[in-house]
């Protein structure tokens, strides 16, 4: 007896409508799950796809009536995805992309950086960059608060150092541990000199990635970025290659990266602007004219952007510890005051009319605006940087507001 093949065109309108609904459910609600289920390095398996459809959609009324139609559709879907995979390229439909789940605020160090982010700690020589990086590493490995203020998640940490000799690295970690009263750390991994390599070396990078994966290392410190990368830091093309081929693969493992970087001789940022562009967060360390050290949030997705923490390192009896000299809340309040004053200045200054700083002060007092001299100076500086105010050449202390910002 020859089995009669069921053609889609011969089916009832009711079934067709039901089947289209089923396909829409799969495309919008379950495609990501389906793909994750039957996609692997060896290809696609129709049986696995059919089984997944069975488990998730067997309650669909049309499925029980004509299972062969569903099997045929599943195989077609399977072949389509297989072809896309073989081509090595696929754009994800928005409805499918919109179903992806991401963890929000998955902090490694609260308000500093999250899981999977690329971060840069930059500063001049002898500004305690390595000390702060090592202190961060110890805090994360033990789940302690950084600077006694920022909670850390306890994770496995890797530390790669080509900036300091092994003897110095060992002694510094010992001093940090003494300052915290810690005797041992079991989940902090350091790179011995005999195994040191370059991130730009594919074979060495593959070995590092395999080690990171097998030991579940989720935070990796690199001191310094340039010593582990054979690239010209002023070349945007080479920096971009370093990011895509060296840093991005580590990031895809779910690893957070903390890169240490030097400033130039004049204290300015060193290298191509593409370095800043590839970062999620950037922190600079500077000393002021009084010898105080400041940790500045240069680039950040949190409310701390633009703020600074004043700190003092202590080296007592072979132990290292950090003392915070300024309250972070105080810095946030100062930043908020500057932002508010910026908005007021834009409102009170007439369009395209020159105004002297002293006249602006009188105008603000007339409007009963309370502020400090430092706040006004910072507000004017921020407005000029944002191009909402312009300094008038050859007229010290004179400003003018472009017309477009008054609309």
Buried (B, 14 or more C-beta within 10 A) or exposed (E): EEEEEBEEEEBEEEBBEBBEEBEEBBBBBBBBEBBEBBBEEEEBBBEBBBBBBBEBBEEBEBBEBBBEBBBBBBBEBBEEBBEEBEEEEEEEEEEBEEBEEEEEEEBBBBBBBBBBBBBBBBBBEEBBBBBBBBBBBBBBBBEBEBBEEBBBBEBBBBBBBBBBEEEEBEBBBBBBBBBBEBEEBEBBBBBEEEEEBBBBBEEBBEEBBEBBEEEEBBBBBBBBBBBBBEBBBEBBEBBBBBBEBBBEBBBEBBBBBBBBBBBEEEEEBBBBEBBBEBBBBBBBBBBEEEEEBBBBBBBBEBEBBBBBBBBEBEEEEEBBBBEBEBEBEEBBEBBEBBEBBBEBBBEBBEEEEEBBEEBBBEBBEEEEBEBEEEBBEBBBEBBEEEEBBEEEEEEEEBBBBEEEBBE
